[in-house]
Amino acid sequence: MSHDFATDVLICGAGAAGLTLAIDLARRGVAFRLIEKMDAPFAGSRGKGIQPRTQEIFEDLGIIDRLVAVGGLYPPQREYRHDGSYIESQVIEQGEATPAEPYHIALMVPQFLTEGVMRDRLVELGHHPQFGCELVGFTQDEQGVTVRLTGEAGDETIRVRYLVGADGGRSFVRHALDIGFPGQTLPARAIVADVVLSGLDRAVWHRFNDGSRGREVMLCPLAGTELFQLQAPIPLEGEFGVSAGALSAFIAVRTGRSDIRVDAVSWASTYNMNARLADRYRVGRVFLAGDAAHIHPPTGGQGLNTSVQDSYNLGWKLAAVLGGAPEALLDSYEQERRPIAANMLGLANKLLDAARRGELRRGREVQQLDLGYPGSPLALEAPERKGVLLAGDRAPDARVRGAAGQPTRLFKLFSGTHWTLLGYEVARNTVRPRRGMHMHLFGANGDVVDEEGLLRSAYGLTSSSLVLVRPDGYVGAIVSLPEIDALENYLRGVGLEQSRH
């Protein structure tokens, strides 16, 4: 790095999107700075659902077990009828884990606990967010971005190579770039609050007046805490009190019960629901990630997950380009992530309508395991494939065995910052080794054994196939041996040059 640049990447906003990007850059050895204009970490539970695909990402980032330890599973929901009787059901469809999909149930972890685990991980990697530091202006040229910051230490102006706005729905970065944020403010206003209450047991998610519009109230015990999360639609206009007394009275009116009492409020927010998508995710050397790029109703538990995955997509690409890969690689960030957010907005709105009719079931469509980048410029198939795993799809897990006899998993082989090349019945010298790419061969004289045939069936492989898995766990390329030149071109295009030795 030349002395003109204070750091390579400035990340504005230390929520889930900013923290994911910081962790990913830290483990890649990229110089960055993470700033947050709030004086202290976010204290609310807002994004409490962690979907299976995000759990896979958190495994790679080294925090999945900690998150399970501080959180828990969703409880069954109990819907109360007007006469006080009730029915119980599962909100989350319970699937079985499979070798290809090791995580299958949404976790419940309040957002403040998730972000706390992420900050701890960042400290282990030698970094921390800088609170009370605000971005107040920036200009960019072809070489970098000049940013103006203000904070406790006063004002400073620094040069950085890239700026990432992970600064939420009211993003300063998005406004400063004058990027349109079309969509709609939905005719829905809601309260979400974390409260200490008495009168309800913690074994179920309590729901009153389901489907009777404007009278619902939900009280969900927050895993890993003593709190309940209160969620309810509220009138579009007027003041809404969020003191313990006001919320107790509100619950009494909605439930017809006087025995549920709010004893303390640890955090509360009233908000108008929006469904919006930024016109662009990138202008020059400045990017948007997370809520700065897309906001939507909370139905389906997609927000925090989509934000984490934005950053997981962007992190390795920034690192690669800073390391010499072609700049065009960064164009794929918007090409891959924006369509996902567009689809998710439609899904969230559909689920919101279902919730209003009293039908809140969350099935496979919210797990994000089927999301991929099939039309991406980073998806290569030679020859073209049909009816099996395609380039751009999420790379499945599988149980395999190392040649020395120890059981392992594909996800263990993928874990880390590298690309992974899997060769199925190909010779070791077929592809030259490269810095930043690990190679594993299956078959005669291979270092890994597909003992149960799980790899072959999950990936739809025939002999002499090569599968290139991206650092973010998606299939980049699937080629057969005669098409090896196409693979070599692909590797050059993403900055994986042959080692000179």
C-alpha positions as MATLAB code, in Angstrom:
seq = 'MSHDFATDVLICGAGAAGLTLAIDLARRGVAFRLIEKMDAPFAGSRGKGIQPRTQEIFEDLGIIDRLVAVGGLYPPQREYRHDGSYIESQVIEQGEATPAEPYHIALMVPQFLTEGVMRDRLVELGHHPQFGCELVGFTQDEQGVTVRLTGEAGDETIRVRYLVGADGGRSFVRHALDIGFPGQTLPARAIVADVVLSGLDRAVWHRFNDGSRGREVMLCPLAGTELFQLQAPIPLEGEFGVSAGALSAFIAVRTGRSDIRVDAVSWASTYNMNARLADRYRVGRVFLAGDAAHIHPPTGGQGLNTSVQDSYNLGWKLAAVLGGAPEALLDSYEQERRPIAANMLGLANKLLDAARRGELRRGREVQQLDLGYPGSPLALEAPERKGVLLAGDRAPDARVRGAAGQPTRLFKLFSGTHWTLLGYEVARNTVRPRRGMHMHLFGANGDVVDEEGLLRSAYGLTSSSLVLVRPDGYVGAIVSLPEIDALENYLRGVGLEQSRH';
ca = [
       0.000    0.000    0.000;
       1.390    3.428   -0.852;
       1.805    5.935    1.969;
      -0.981    8.110    0.527;
      -3.688    5.689    1.695;
      -4.661    5.510    5.359;
      -6.238    2.091    4.733;
      -7.558   -0.041    1.879;
     -11.243   -0.272    2.822;
     -13.363    1.994    5.008;
     -16.525    0.242    6.222;
     -19.209    2.655    7.350;
     -21.627    0.980    9.797;
     -20.869   -1.722   12.383;
     -24.094   -3.742   12.214;
     -24.297   -7.292   10.882;
     -23.292   -6.323    7.316;
     -20.315   -4.199    8.409;
     -19.129   -6.774   10.941;
     -19.314   -9.643    8.410;
     -17.244   -7.666    5.932;
     -14.744   -6.696    8.639;
     -14.301  -10.317    9.787;
     -13.840  -11.499    6.206;
     -11.300   -8.783    5.360;
      -9.471   -9.334    8.667;
      -8.960  -13.046    8.013;
      -7.677  -12.162    4.532;
      -5.123   -9.700    5.898;
      -6.721   -6.706    4.154;
      -6.174   -3.323    5.834;
      -9.528   -1.751    6.756;
     -11.226    0.503    9.253;
     -14.734   -0.107   10.631;
     -16.588    2.972   11.884;
     -20.020    3.411   13.468;
     -21.652    6.767   14.154;
     -23.618    5.446   17.170;
     -21.724    5.753   20.432;
     -22.449    2.171   21.475;
     -23.523   -1.133   19.902;
     -27.143   -1.632   18.813;
     -29.101   -2.938   21.809;
     -32.232   -4.451   20.226;
     -33.357   -7.880   19.047;
     -34.668   -6.775   15.641;
     -33.117   -9.395   13.320;
     -33.473  -12.534   15.424;
     -33.667  -15.346   12.837;
     -30.493  -16.917   11.447;
     -31.320  -19.033    8.410;
     -29.526  -22.258    7.399;
     -27.470  -20.644    4.616;
     -26.244  -17.946    7.013;
     -25.380  -20.668    9.527;
     -23.082  -22.163    6.880;
     -21.393  -18.777    6.457;
     -21.023  -18.421   10.226;
     -19.414  -21.878   10.333;
     -16.829  -20.642    7.828;
     -16.262  -17.455    9.870;
     -15.690  -19.544   13.009;
     -18.725  -18.461   15.064;
     -21.588  -20.905   14.440;
     -21.090  -22.894   17.654;
     -20.929  -19.711   19.738;
     -24.174  -18.457   18.217;
     -25.970  -21.713   18.995;
     -24.597  -21.462   22.536;
     -25.924  -17.917   23.130;
     -29.233  -18.411   21.296;
     -31.621  -21.281   20.718;
     -34.351  -22.667   18.491;
     -37.711  -21.086   17.738;
     -40.368  -22.272   20.195;
     -43.709  -23.575   18.915;
     -46.351  -20.894   18.466;
     -49.512  -20.801   20.542;
     -52.448  -19.058   18.892;
     -55.119  -17.978   21.335;
     -58.770  -18.046   20.326;
     -61.248  -15.448   21.555;
     -62.579  -17.815   24.245;
     -59.078  -18.237   25.716;
     -58.483  -21.714   24.271;
     -55.527  -22.142   21.915;
     -53.835  -24.278   19.289;
     -50.109  -24.920   19.028;
     -48.026  -25.395   15.905;
     -44.487  -25.009   14.592;
     -43.736  -21.676   12.884;
     -40.611  -23.095   11.296;
     -40.987  -26.181    9.146;
     -38.770  -28.826   10.699;
     -36.661  -30.556    8.078;
     -33.988  -33.157    8.630;
     -30.323  -32.320    8.163;
     -28.766  -34.124    5.197;
     -25.130  -34.658    4.196;
     -25.556  -31.943    1.536;
     -27.379  -29.524    3.879;
     -26.006  -29.844    7.417;
     -28.073  -26.952    8.851;
     -31.812  -27.220    8.473;
     -33.574  -25.206   11.182;
     -33.592  -21.435   11.696;
     -31.812  -20.364   14.868;
     -33.194  -17.663   17.102;
     -30.481  -15.309   18.287;
     -31.423  -11.715   19.188;
     -29.499   -9.297   16.969;
     -27.574   -7.713   19.848;
     -26.220  -11.145   20.855;
     -25.313  -12.034   17.243;
     -23.442   -8.764   16.773;
     -21.713   -9.250   20.154;
     -20.379  -12.651   19.030;
     -19.221  -11.066   15.759;
     -17.387   -8.256   17.569;
     -15.639  -10.842   19.779;
     -14.515  -12.713   16.650;
     -13.224   -9.479   15.152;
     -11.175   -8.792   18.305;
      -9.593  -12.254   17.990;
      -8.540  -11.243   14.481;
      -6.951   -8.054   15.834;
      -9.613   -5.435   15.067;
     -12.578   -3.635   16.598;
     -15.265   -1.169   15.507;
     -14.683    2.516   16.172;
     -17.880    3.836   17.755;
     -18.849    7.510   17.774;
     -17.121    8.100   14.425;
     -19.266    9.476   11.604;
     -18.721    9.769    7.860;
     -19.734   13.324    6.874;
     -18.541   13.540    3.274;
     -16.487   11.919    0.525;
     -15.259   12.428   -3.012;
     -13.722    9.836   -5.294;
     -11.359    9.650   -8.240;
      -9.893    6.766  -10.212;
      -7.315    5.904   -7.553;
      -9.326    6.132   -4.350;
     -11.830    7.888   -2.121;
     -11.175   10.938    0.051;
     -13.396   10.707    3.139;
     -14.214   13.235    5.857;
     -14.849   11.844    9.317;
     -15.893   13.442   12.563;
     -15.751   11.984   16.053;
     -14.502   12.463   19.596;
     -10.990   13.151   18.365;
     -12.278   15.915   16.070;
     -12.388   16.000   12.278;
     -10.093   14.060    9.956;
      -9.726   13.612    6.218;
      -8.219   10.366    4.953;
      -7.660    8.580    1.651;
      -8.907    5.005    1.218;
      -9.010    2.724   -1.801;
     -12.634    1.654   -1.345;
     -15.616    2.791    0.744;
     -18.461    0.460    1.725;
     -21.736    1.929    2.997;
     -23.196   -0.640    5.394;
     -24.933    2.209    7.162;
     -28.560    1.097    7.226;
     -31.852    2.034    5.613;
     -31.239    5.780    5.905;
     -27.738    5.341    4.472;
     -25.644    8.522    4.273;
     -23.490    6.846    1.616;
     -26.489    6.057   -0.597;
     -27.857    9.612   -0.254;
     -24.458   11.160   -0.977;
     -24.162    9.098   -4.176;
     -27.719   10.123   -5.103;
     -28.663    6.487   -5.764;
     -32.434    6.037   -6.152;
     -34.167    3.855   -3.541;
     -37.503    3.093   -5.200;
     -40.204    0.958   -3.685;
     -43.038    1.659   -1.354;
     -43.806    2.649    2.175;
     -46.385   -0.004    3.023;
     -49.642    0.958    4.758;
     -48.328   -0.727    7.900;
     -46.746    0.610   11.071;
     -45.518   -1.638   13.831;
     -43.864   -1.750   17.198;
     -41.062   -4.093   18.146;
     -39.808   -4.030   21.738;
     -37.683   -6.146   24.071;
     -39.411   -6.348   27.435;
     -39.252   -8.102   30.783;
     -42.751   -9.336   31.552;
     -44.696  -11.552   33.910;
     -47.807  -13.612   33.234;
     -46.657  -15.740   30.258;
     -44.516  -18.857   30.128;
     -41.349  -18.967   28.014;
     -41.973  -22.335   26.325;
     -44.033  -20.940   23.435;
     -44.378  -17.937   21.121;
     -47.695  -16.358   22.147;
     -49.920  -14.928   19.389;
     -53.215  -13.159   19.964;
     -55.886  -12.122   17.390;
     -54.044  -13.690   14.485;
     -55.422  -12.517   11.177;
     -57.762   -9.945   12.717;
     -56.195   -6.940   11.116;
     -54.742   -4.286   13.358;
     -55.466   -6.187   16.593;
     -52.672   -8.765   16.589;
     -50.013   -8.887   19.249;
     -47.153  -11.396   19.438;
     -44.949  -12.076   22.444;
     -41.952  -14.273   21.728;
     -39.471  -15.413   24.413;
     -36.031  -14.332   23.199;
     -33.577  -17.222   23.318;
     -30.507  -16.540   25.439;
     -32.151  -13.729   27.418;
     -34.785  -13.080   30.091;
     -36.673  -10.941   27.593;
     -39.734  -11.294   25.410;
     -39.942   -9.625   22.009;
     -43.228   -7.781   21.588;
     -44.387   -7.317   17.989;
     -47.653   -5.720   16.939;
     -49.181   -3.561   14.225;
     -50.108   -0.095   15.510;
     -52.164    2.779   14.054;
     -50.506    4.612   11.159;
     -50.883    7.999   12.843;
     -50.345    9.439   16.292;
     -48.054    9.041   19.273;
     -47.444    5.574   20.644;
     -46.194    5.187   24.207;
     -43.413    2.670   24.828;
     -43.056    2.887   28.620;
     -43.640   -0.252   30.680;
     -47.020    1.112   31.829;
     -48.131    2.066   28.317;
     -47.141   -1.317   26.879;
     -48.885   -3.186   29.735;
     -52.087   -1.272   28.979;
     -51.671   -1.894   25.227;
     -51.253   -5.668   25.790;
     -54.295   -5.738   28.102;
     -56.471   -4.079   25.448;
     -55.278   -6.399   22.667;
     -55.412   -9.657   24.653;
     -58.290   -8.958   27.033;
     -56.011  -10.212   29.843;
     -54.963   -8.242   32.892;
     -52.385  -10.771   34.140;
     -49.684   -9.956   31.546;
     -47.553   -7.145   32.916;
     -44.520   -5.435   31.372;
     -42.029   -4.845   34.185;
     -39.258   -3.193   32.144;
     -38.489   -2.147   28.570;
     -34.896   -2.680   27.440;
     -35.386   -1.438   23.857;
     -38.328   -0.323   21.732;
     -38.856    0.944   18.199;
     -41.903    1.988   16.203;
     -41.465    1.952   12.460;
     -43.258    2.194    9.139;
     -42.735   -0.856    6.961;
     -40.892   -0.233    3.723;
     -40.005   -2.353    0.723;
     -37.217   -0.634   -1.219;
     -34.281   -1.610   -3.420;
     -31.353    0.619   -4.410;
     -31.001    1.248   -8.146;
     -27.291    0.515   -7.946;
     -24.987   -1.231   -5.466;
     -21.822    0.403   -6.754;
     -20.614    3.756   -8.025;
     -16.907    3.633   -8.843;
     -15.012    2.770   -5.676;
     -18.032    3.020   -3.375;
     -20.373    0.107   -2.579;
     -23.632   -0.404   -0.684;
     -24.309   -3.487    1.450;
     -27.115   -4.650    3.723;
     -30.036   -2.371    4.607;
     -28.354    0.512    2.769;
     -29.118   -1.436   -0.424;
     -32.470   -3.057    0.422;
     -35.118   -2.807    3.132;
     -38.256   -4.876    3.467;
     -40.848   -6.064    5.983;
     -39.497   -8.348    8.732;
     -41.678  -11.283    7.651;
     -39.709  -14.393    6.810;
     -36.645  -13.356    8.799;
     -34.606  -12.385    5.734;
     -33.065   -8.995    6.508;
     -30.011   -9.723    8.613;
     -29.361  -12.882    6.573;
     -29.365  -11.072    3.249;
     -27.089   -8.381    4.709;
     -24.551  -10.946    5.947;
     -24.557  -12.612    2.537;
     -24.016   -9.300    0.707;
     -20.812   -8.799    2.670;
     -19.733  -12.424    2.286;
     -20.018  -11.934   -1.489;
     -18.181   -8.599   -1.514;
     -15.338   -9.393    0.914;
     -13.385  -11.917   -1.148;
     -13.819   -9.834   -4.308;
     -12.388   -6.688   -2.674;
      -9.482   -8.736   -1.316;
      -8.832  -10.320   -4.722;
      -8.809   -6.991   -6.590;
      -6.576   -5.403   -3.932;
      -4.295   -8.405   -4.498;
      -4.105   -7.826   -8.246;
      -7.192   -9.548   -9.726;
      -8.958   -7.709  -12.572;
     -11.090   -4.770  -11.413;
     -14.030   -6.198  -13.404;
     -14.448   -8.818  -10.671;
     -16.095   -6.107   -8.535;
     -18.859   -5.622  -11.121;
     -20.142   -9.104  -10.275;
     -21.136   -7.980   -6.745;
     -24.174   -6.004   -7.922;
     -24.893   -8.477  -10.743;
     -25.135  -11.313   -8.215;
     -26.627   -9.697   -5.118;
     -29.189   -7.232   -6.461;
     -31.486   -9.875   -8.074;
     -31.456  -11.811   -4.781;
     -32.712   -8.751   -2.889;
     -35.349   -8.095   -5.558;
     -36.706  -11.642   -5.160;
     -36.539  -11.396   -1.396;
     -38.611   -8.208   -1.401;
     -41.338  -10.084   -3.260;
     -41.108  -12.993   -0.807;
     -41.242  -10.732    2.267;
     -44.313   -8.944    0.922;
     -46.010  -12.253    0.108;
     -45.306  -13.527    3.631;
     -46.574  -10.250    5.098;
     -49.894  -10.725    3.273;
     -50.062  -14.319    4.549;
     -49.357  -13.147    8.103;
     -52.213  -10.674    7.848;
     -54.491  -13.573    6.945;
     -53.170  -15.454    9.977;
     -51.027  -17.892    7.973;
     -47.460  -17.558    9.179;
     -45.546  -20.635    8.116;
     -41.950  -20.388    7.083;
     -40.783  -23.154    4.811;
     -37.827  -23.871    2.590;
     -38.187  -20.607    0.658;
     -36.867  -18.602    3.628;
     -33.832  -20.824    4.312;
     -31.831  -19.294    1.438;
     -30.209  -22.634    0.534;
     -31.616  -22.514   -3.002;
     -30.332  -19.020   -3.750;
     -27.463  -18.844   -6.195;
     -25.942  -16.928   -9.067;
     -26.790  -18.941  -12.180;
     -26.636  -15.995  -14.602;
     -23.424  -14.624  -13.135;
     -20.372  -13.777  -15.254;
     -18.541  -15.974  -12.705;
     -20.527  -19.118  -13.633;
     -18.791  -21.385  -16.159;
     -20.032  -24.750  -17.423;
     -18.193  -26.581  -20.153;
     -20.015  -28.492  -21.478;
     -23.428  -27.142  -20.446;
     -25.260  -29.217  -17.810;
     -28.951  -30.002  -17.340;
     -30.918  -31.366  -14.412;
     -27.982  -31.495  -11.967;
     -25.959  -29.059   -9.891;
     -25.082  -26.029  -12.019;
     -22.357  -23.397  -11.947;
     -23.581  -20.557   -9.733;
     -25.397  -22.901   -7.312;
     -24.517  -23.199   -3.641;
     -21.831  -25.878   -3.275;
     -23.319  -28.753   -1.243;
     -21.601  -30.331    1.738;
     -20.818  -34.079    1.827;
     -19.194  -36.563    4.161;
     -15.897  -37.774    2.724;
     -12.760  -39.459    4.055;
      -9.179  -38.317    3.796;
      -6.673  -40.752    2.295;
      -5.148  -41.198    5.773;
      -8.483  -42.586    6.962;
      -9.961  -39.663    8.890;
     -13.565  -38.663    8.252;
     -14.095  -35.081    7.125;
     -16.593  -32.922    5.187;
     -16.409  -30.859    2.047;
     -17.245  -27.767    4.130;
     -14.071  -28.386    6.142;
     -12.106  -28.480    2.885;
     -13.785  -25.247    1.707;
     -13.427  -23.431    5.047;
     -11.137  -20.405    4.919;
     -10.269  -17.733    2.403;
      -9.223  -19.876   -0.564;
     -10.806  -21.246   -3.722;
     -11.143  -25.056   -3.832;
     -10.667  -27.208   -6.920;
     -12.168  -30.704   -6.722;
     -10.902  -33.165   -9.312;
     -12.987  -36.294   -9.848;
     -10.884  -39.024  -11.384;
      -8.328  -36.661  -12.919;
      -4.540  -36.756  -12.683;
      -2.742  -34.532  -10.169;
      -0.813  -32.561  -12.773;
      -3.953  -31.666  -14.771;
      -4.044  -28.193  -13.209;
      -0.954  -26.453  -11.824;
      -1.068  -25.385   -8.158;
      -1.908  -21.755   -7.461;
      -1.589  -19.498   -4.487;
      -5.058  -19.019   -3.025;
      -6.473  -22.293   -4.407;
      -6.535  -25.668   -2.661;
      -6.772  -28.805   -4.798;
      -8.354  -32.081   -3.718;
      -8.469  -35.172   -5.922;
     -10.990  -37.996   -5.660;
     -10.271  -41.372   -7.241;
      -7.148  -43.480   -7.727;
      -4.209  -41.860   -5.863;
      -6.510  -39.073   -4.680;
      -6.126  -37.415   -1.274;
      -9.866  -37.716   -0.521;
     -12.188  -40.697   -0.840;
     -15.878  -40.397   -1.798;
     -16.636  -43.510    0.230;
     -20.437  -43.188    0.278;
     -20.764  -41.687   -3.211;
     -22.211  -38.509   -1.657;
     -19.950  -36.137   -3.565;
     -20.675  -37.819   -6.868;
     -24.448  -37.697   -6.397;
     -24.618  -34.166   -4.880;
     -22.494  -32.685   -7.670;
     -23.713  -34.903  -10.509;
     -20.161  -35.819  -11.526;
     -18.860  -38.162  -14.171;
     -15.241  -39.233  -14.368;
     -12.648  -36.623  -15.379;
     -14.683  -33.676  -14.021;
     -13.308  -30.587  -12.315;
     -15.378  -28.442   -9.930;
     -14.112  -25.035   -8.829;
     -15.708  -23.751   -5.612;
     -15.522  -20.024   -4.869;
     -14.300  -18.646   -1.525;
     -17.953  -17.906   -0.624;
     -19.105  -21.492   -1.134;
     -20.753  -21.272   -4.563;
     -19.787  -23.306   -7.606;
     -17.709  -21.119   -9.913;
     -16.984  -23.607  -12.668;
     -17.715  -27.210  -13.630;
     -15.667  -28.445  -16.568;
     -14.757  -31.755  -18.131;
     -11.165  -32.547  -19.008;
     -11.309  -31.589  -22.712;
     -12.414  -28.077  -21.652;
      -9.416  -27.432  -19.412;
      -8.454  -24.269  -21.327;
     -11.761  -22.643  -20.388;
     -10.939  -23.332  -16.734;
      -7.443  -21.827  -17.107;
      -8.987  -18.644  -18.578;
     -11.474  -18.499  -15.722;
      -8.709  -18.816  -13.115;
      -6.784  -15.938  -14.691;
      -9.930  -13.793  -14.760;
     -10.387  -14.081  -10.998;
      -6.729  -13.384  -10.232;
      -5.549  -16.980   -9.700;
      -2.336  -16.802  -11.719;
      -0.008  -19.773  -12.052;
       2.821  -19.708   -9.552;
       6.193  -19.066  -11.136;
       8.626  -21.530   -9.661;
];
